[in-house]
């Protein structure tokens, strides 16, 4: 027991001290033969960006730049075994930017791109279930192409990708706990927490990532969940010439339309989630404000 507690303490310390990105699925797995899915729609806009010194500045200075992004993320996970899930994610994005006060001598500037940003496939492997959930998640990111580029500035002869056009492999640790916290003799507060971290190896001169994700949720009613989270990543030093880091704070609600758990443990479940998020810190990245609508289903 003493060795077990020491191992758990070491794992938790590693996760908490890691700086970095995450996903929403969490450490909980679905049972053998079951399917879990999530459809995520995100709208984002920005007037500012973080520079290489992590300073927040206007996107294009006196040129009054703006950026918008629309994305759809589809997730599917299938229970091969109670302790092993296969996963497949598909991420589609549309990006648009414009400079309103560009000098007439420089010509108008705006560009738009859309396409599949990444195809992700991998697995979740549950290591322990009690006293906390502890899962390993290896995942491969495949970038399929350059999208469909549109722009009205003839000085751009190349079609840039939606992102950096890199492939990647990520190994992530996921852990979480559902608990009832006693508030008074007649009231127990139903809540949960989850943490994720790991390392992502990237290609095409893009710096590797160290992800970190933390979330805490409370059920004021069993059909309503309030949660808040930090979703971030930090570029690993000494890797790649394209270095980008970001931290996004999100908060929102999950309405459990039917089912008996928002943590994917029910026989059937259907949830609707709404979140607002803002980029609170970054390096060489856009400072987006975002709105997210998600549908979760388990059957």
Backbone torsions as a table, in degrees:
resi	resn	phi	psi	omega
1	UNK	NA	-39.2	-179.9
2	UNK	-63.9	-41.6	178.0
3	UNK	-66.4	-37.6	179.2
4	UNK	-63.5	-45.1	178.7
5	UNK	-63.5	-37.9	178.6
6	UNK	-64.6	-39.8	179.1
7	UNK	-65.0	-43.4	179.0
8	UNK	-63.3	-42.7	178.5
9	UNK	-61.0	-41.0	179.3
10	UNK	-64.0	-43.2	179.8
11	UNK	-63.7	-46.8	-179.7
12	UNK	-62.8	-39.4	177.9
13	UNK	-63.3	-42.2	178.7
14	UNK	-60.9	-45.0	-178.1
15	UNK	-66.6	-43.0	-177.0
16	UNK	-70.0	-32.1	-176.4
17	UNK	-88.7	-10.7	179.5
18	UNK	-74.2	139.8	175.9
19	UNK	-99.2	112.9	172.5
20	UNK	168.4	-157.1	-159.9
21	UNK	-100.3	164.6	-177.3
22	UNK	-154.0	173.1	177.9
23	UNK	-121.2	171.9	-171.8
24	UNK	-93.3	-10.9	-168.5
25	UNK	-64.1	-37.4	175.6
26	UNK	88.2	177.6	-173.7
27	UNK	-81.1	-16.7	-175.6
28	UNK	-74.2	136.4	179.9
29	UNK	-102.9	163.3	173.7
30	UNK	-100.5	160.9	-174.8
31	UNK	-76.7	164.1	-178.5
32	UNK	-56.9	131.3	178.1
33	UNK	84.1	-4.0	-179.4
34	UNK	-95.8	161.5	-178.9
35	UNK	-126.6	135.1	172.4
36	UNK	-120.8	135.5	179.6
37	UNK	-136.5	151.9	175.6
38	UNK	-141.1	133.6	175.1
39	UNK	-117.6	119.4	-169.0
40	UNK	-120.8	123.1	177.2
41	UNK	-114.6	129.1	-175.4
42	UNK	-128.7	129.9	172.2
43	UNK	-113.6	133.2	-177.7
44	UNK	-142.9	147.4	176.6
45	UNK	-143.9	156.5	-177.4
46	UNK	-154.4	144.0	170.9
47	UNK	-114.5	-11.1	-176.0
48	UNK	-127.7	165.3	177.1
49	UNK	-147.7	157.3	175.7
50	UNK	-94.5	132.3	-179.4
51	UNK	-88.3	-170.6	-176.8
52	UNK	-67.1	-18.3	177.5
53	UNK	-97.2	12.3	-179.8
54	UNK	65.6	25.7	176.9
55	UNK	-95.2	136.8	-179.1
56	UNK	-86.3	118.2	-177.0
57	UNK	-130.7	162.4	172.6
58	UNK	-61.6	144.0	-173.5
59	UNK	-57.8	-46.1	-175.5
60	UNK	-129.9	26.5	177.1
61	UNK	59.4	-130.2	-176.9
62	UNK	-70.0	-10.3	179.5
63	UNK	-81.7	-3.3	172.6
64	UNK	56.8	65.5	-177.6
65	UNK	-83.3	152.1	176.3
66	UNK	-137.6	149.5	173.6
67	UNK	-134.5	143.9	175.8
68	UNK	-131.9	151.9	178.5
69	UNK	-146.4	136.2	174.4
70	UNK	-127.2	132.1	-178.1
71	UNK	-141.3	153.3	175.4
72	UNK	-131.1	120.6	-179.6
73	UNK	-115.5	121.0	178.1
74	UNK	-109.0	130.5	-179.2
75	UNK	-124.4	136.9	173.3
76	UNK	-133.6	134.2	174.5
77	UNK	-132.5	139.0	-176.6
78	UNK	-126.0	136.0	-178.7
79	UNK	-82.9	97.8	173.9
80	UNK	-70.2	-42.2	172.5
81	UNK	-140.5	168.0	176.5
82	UNK	-60.7	-26.5	-177.5
83	UNK	-104.7	0.7	-176.0
84	UNK	-139.0	120.4	176.9
85	UNK	-118.1	140.0	169.9
86	UNK	-94.9	145.3	-178.8
87	UNK	-132.8	151.4	177.0
88	UNK	-145.8	122.6	179.6
89	UNK	-121.9	144.3	176.6
90	UNK	-130.9	122.8	-174.1
91	UNK	-116.5	116.7	178.6
92	UNK	-112.0	137.9	-177.5
93	UNK	-136.1	150.0	167.1
94	UNK	-125.3	130.6	179.4
95	UNK	-126.3	144.2	-178.1
96	UNK	-146.6	135.9	177.0
97	UNK	-138.8	153.0	-177.3
98	UNK	-153.7	146.6	173.8
99	UNK	-115.5	117.3	-171.9
100	UNK	-82.3	-35.7	-174.5
101	UNK	-106.9	31.5	178.5
102	UNK	-65.1	132.1	179.7
103	UNK	-56.6	143.2	-177.4
104	UNK	-60.7	-29.9	179.1
105	UNK	-67.0	-22.4	-179.5
106	UNK	-92.2	-12.8	-179.8
107	UNK	83.0	162.2	179.9
108	UNK	-70.7	154.2	179.8
109	UNK	-142.6	125.1	168.5
110	UNK	-160.3	149.3	174.9
111	UNK	-147.7	155.2	-175.0
112	UNK	-140.9	143.1	178.8
113	UNK	-145.7	149.3	176.3
114	UNK	-154.0	151.9	-179.5
115	UNK	158.0	-176.1	179.0
116	UNK	-77.4	120.1	-178.5
117	UNK	-78.6	-41.7	179.4
118	UNK	-161.0	151.1	168.7
119	UNK	-112.3	127.5	-175.5
120	UNK	-122.3	132.8	177.8
121	UNK	-140.9	148.1	-177.7
122	UNK	177.0	-150.3	-175.9
123	UNK	-152.0	160.3	169.3
124	UNK	-120.1	130.9	-177.1
125	UNK	-122.9	113.8	-179.3
126	UNK	-80.3	126.4	-179.9
127	UNK	-93.8	-49.9	174.8
128	UNK	-138.2	157.1	-179.0
129	UNK	-114.1	-34.0	179.6
130	UNK	-129.7	145.5	4.4
131	UNK	-79.9	-11.2	173.7
132	UNK	-130.7	159.2	174.6
133	UNK	-80.1	131.1	-178.9
134	UNK	-137.4	120.2	-170.8
135	UNK	-135.1	144.8	170.8
136	UNK	-104.5	140.7	-178.9
137	UNK	-133.7	97.0	169.4
138	UNK	-83.2	138.0	-176.6
139	UNK	-148.4	140.5	178.2
140	UNK	-108.2	133.0	175.7
141	UNK	-105.5	124.1	179.2
142	UNK	-117.6	124.8	177.9
143	UNK	-95.2	117.6	-171.1
144	UNK	-84.6	-20.9	-176.5
145	UNK	173.8	-167.1	-173.3
146	UNK	-99.3	2.9	-179.6
147	UNK	74.5	-165.2	-179.9
148	UNK	-118.9	103.8	-170.6
149	UNK	-89.6	134.6	175.5
150	UNK	-131.6	134.4	178.2
151	UNK	-157.7	155.1	-179.2
152	UNK	-112.9	17.6	177.6
153	UNK	-109.8	104.9	-174.7
154	UNK	-66.3	-9.3	179.2
155	UNK	-72.1	-14.2	177.9
156	UNK	-94.3	110.4	-178.2
157	UNK	-97.6	-19.2	-179.9
158	UNK	-99.9	153.9	177.3
159	UNK	-96.9	103.6	-178.2
160	UNK	-72.4	152.1	177.6
161	UNK	-74.5	170.1	177.0
162	UNK	-64.7	-45.1	176.1
163	UNK	-114.8	-130.3	179.4
164	UNK	-101.3	1.1	175.0
165	UNK	67.1	29.2	-176.1
166	UNK	-104.6	152.2	169.0
167	UNK	-94.7	163.7	-175.7
168	UNK	-159.0	160.3	170.1
169	UNK	-128.8	132.6	-177.4
170	UNK	-127.3	138.1	172.0
171	UNK	-121.0	121.2	-172.3
172	UNK	-126.5	144.2	173.0
173	UNK	-100.5	130.5	178.4
174	UNK	-123.7	135.5	178.8
175	UNK	-145.1	151.6	-178.8
176	UNK	-167.3	168.5	-178.0
177	UNK	-154.3	130.7	170.3
178	UNK	-99.5	134.7	-174.6
179	UNK	-151.8	162.5	175.4
180	UNK	-115.6	116.0	-176.5
181	UNK	-99.2	119.5	-177.4
182	UNK	-68.9	123.6	178.0
183	UNK	-99.9	-42.2	177.2
184	UNK	-148.9	-176.6	-178.4
185	UNK	-63.6	-26.2	-177.3
186	UNK	-110.8	-1.5	-173.2
187	UNK	-132.3	124.8	171.2
188	UNK	-115.1	130.2	-179.3
189	UNK	-86.7	117.8	-179.7
190	UNK	-84.9	119.4	-176.4
191	UNK	-149.7	176.8	176.6
192	UNK	-156.3	161.7	172.1
193	UNK	-137.8	155.0	173.3
194	UNK	-148.2	145.9	-179.1
195	UNK	-133.5	145.3	177.1
196	UNK	-141.6	145.0	172.9
197	UNK	-163.1	171.0	-179.6
198	UNK	167.8	-140.8	-178.3
199	UNK	-153.8	139.1	177.6
200	UNK	-123.4	121.4	176.8
201	UNK	-90.6	123.0	-174.7
202	UNK	-117.0	160.4	-176.9
203	UNK	-112.6	-177.9	174.6
204	UNK	58.6	46.6	174.7
205	UNK	65.3	13.7	177.4
206	UNK	-89.7	133.5	-179.2
207	UNK	-63.6	144.6	176.0
208	UNK	-64.6	159.3	-177.6
209	UNK	-114.0	145.6	167.0
210	UNK	-114.4	105.3	-176.1
211	UNK	-85.3	154.1	172.2
212	UNK	-148.6	133.9	179.6
213	UNK	-139.9	132.6	177.8
214	UNK	-136.6	136.2	-177.3
215	UNK	-142.5	142.7	175.4
216	UNK	-135.3	133.6	-177.9
217	UNK	-134.6	151.5	178.9
218	UNK	-132.1	136.5	172.8
219	UNK	-98.5	99.5	172.8
220	UNK	-68.8	-30.8	170.5
221	UNK	-131.4	154.6	-177.2
222	UNK	-67.8	-17.0	178.9
223	UNK	-99.8	1.6	-177.6
224	UNK	-134.0	125.5	180.0
225	UNK	-118.5	129.5	173.1
226	UNK	-105.2	129.2	-179.7
227	UNK	-141.7	160.2	175.5
228	UNK	-141.0	150.1	-172.4
229	UNK	-152.8	157.8	169.1
230	UNK	-119.2	125.1	-179.4
231	UNK	-122.0	113.0	-170.7
232	UNK	-146.4	164.4	171.0
233	UNK	-150.2	151.8	179.4
234	UNK	-129.3	132.6	179.9
235	UNK	-67.1	137.0	-179.1
236	UNK	-76.4	134.3	-179.0
237	UNK	-66.0	145.5	176.2
238	UNK	75.0	16.7	-179.7
239	UNK	-131.2	117.4	172.8
240	UNK	76.4	154.7	-179.8
241	UNK	-95.0	-17.4	177.7
242	UNK	-98.2	107.5	-172.5
243	UNK	-116.3	123.9	-178.4
244	UNK	-143.1	137.0	177.4
245	UNK	-135.6	154.9	-176.7
246	UNK	-159.9	151.5	172.2
247	UNK	-138.9	122.5	-178.7
248	UNK	-115.7	128.1	172.8
249	UNK	-98.0	131.6	177.9
250	UNK	-130.3	151.4	175.0
251	UNK	-146.6	145.5	-177.7
252	UNK	-174.2	-166.7	-178.6
253	UNK	-131.2	152.5	171.9
254	UNK	-124.0	123.3	177.2
255	UNK	-99.9	117.4	178.9
256	UNK	-86.5	99.4	-176.7
257	UNK	-65.0	-46.8	170.2
258	UNK	-154.8	163.4	-175.8
259	UNK	114.7	179.6	-176.0
260	UNK	-123.8	12.6	176.7
261	UNK	-165.2	141.5	171.3
262	UNK	-89.4	-2.6	-178.3
263	UNK	-102.7	26.6	170.0
264	UNK	64.6	33.8	-180.0
265	UNK	-108.1	-7.0	-178.4
266	UNK	-82.4	159.8	176.9
267	UNK	-64.9	-41.2	174.5
268	UNK	-138.5	146.2	-176.7
269	UNK	-159.4	142.8	176.0
270	UNK	-143.0	120.3	-177.2
271	UNK	-125.6	150.9	171.8
272	UNK	-121.8	130.6	-176.4
273	UNK	-124.9	139.5	173.5
274	UNK	-127.8	134.8	179.8
275	UNK	-137.2	149.1	167.6
276	UNK	-116.5	137.9	-179.1
277	UNK	-137.9	156.6	177.7
278	UNK	-144.6	139.3	176.1
279	UNK	-76.3	111.7	-174.4
280	UNK	-95.0	-15.9	-179.5
281	UNK	-158.0	149.3	178.0
282	UNK	-172.2	172.3	175.9
283	UNK	-143.4	120.5	-178.3
284	UNK	55.3	41.9	-177.8
285	UNK	-142.4	159.6	-179.4
286	UNK	-80.0	140.8	179.9
287	UNK	-92.7	82.7	-175.8
288	UNK	-82.6	146.6	159.1
289	UNK	-103.8	137.2	-171.6
290	UNK	-138.5	152.7	173.9
291	UNK	-126.0	132.2	-174.2
292	UNK	-127.8	131.4	173.5
293	UNK	-120.2	125.7	-176.8
294	UNK	-129.6	148.4	172.6
295	UNK	-121.6	126.9	178.5
296	UNK	-115.5	140.2	177.4
297	UNK	-142.4	143.4	178.5
298	UNK	-135.9	126.3	-176.7
299	UNK	-151.0	NA	NA
